[in-house]
């Protein structure tokens, strides 16, 4: 049996506080009508490897490195006030979750789960991911992504093809992954780390222009059906570059939440501001101009973050691509102040005691400025007719399709 479960793209939304992908294919179909799938039919390999796999990898990072860092930092800060076994337990638990082998295993399992591989392949990816992440060093996430995908597909080729499947499938998956790790992980990791260091170094050298570029690109990636978090993790975006990435993601999420408040009210604030701006993809497909206010806002807040507030994101690199989703981006900035991640330390980061200006910059860049900028741009765009009533609604299209489906059902009867 083939491991591919669907030839038609299914766009997914990843939430940091959930263990599964939320399918938004139906939302997009409702927004575009019966011609939607024809217009955005996607090569199944692109969907499988660049959307599903990266989304799964990001969720694996959330469930290990990210939450572990938060727990550990909380324990460390509490220990400043009192030496307590409970607080020490938090530190120990966080250390367990952030250990390199554990993080690699979590990413690989997330990748395999998102790809829908058979159970024996999925479980075998634990060893593959652990080995690839540790061997890949600072660029381990990208090594895990590449090697886990190949090992998973090779495992799928032999899965349930023999009478001793319980031996053959794990053996092929683990041996293939181990061989690829020995041959390539170090080089893939080094390449990813070098690209990340180049971006971080370039942002330090040219904070204005790189602030714009990083903020806009990562923000766009957040709204598109790809994982901005996985991209940031793969290249280890921390420091000023990480701060610009956080700014861009916040501009998209908070921006769309405020921009569409007239249509979606408080439900839209929560679903887009704390969930994902990807929910606006159907409306962007119908009217691309609705995307301009958040993009413009990110081009403004990015350089403000790098040049004026010097906002650095030195927590887990995955946080750089999360924005306000579950407030993960902000938690990453705060944890980075007190306990920089290993990747950030490799880029020269050190622990700091944040001052008033640091907190002010975090609040302005992540919440206040995106809201104000998109509100003002929204008024302008509505006045000149670029955004019309209902263009940003998450609801009417659903009702319209439901009525059409009901009418079609009546005709058939």
Protein Blocks (a to p, Z undefined) as FASTA:
>chain_A
ZZbfbfbdcdddddfkbcbdcdfklmmmmmnommlmmmmoccfklmmmmmmmmmmmmmmm
mmmmmmmmmmmmmmmmmmmmoccfklmmmmmmmmmmmpmklmmmmmmmmmmmmnopafkl
mmmmmmmmmmmmmmnmmmlmmmmmmmmmmmmmmmmmmgokafklmmmmmmmmmmmmmmmm
mmmmmmmmmmmmmmmmmmmmmmmmmmmlmmmmmmmmmmmmmmpccdfklmmmmnopghjl
lmmmmmmmmmmmmmmmmmmmmmnmmmlmmmmmmmcfklmmmmmmmmmmlmmmmmmmmmmm
mmmmmmmnopacfbdfklmmnojnohlmmmmmmmmmmmccfklmmnopacddddfklmmm
mmmmmmmmmmmmmmmmmmmmmmnopacghklpcklmmmmmmmmmmmmmmmmZZ
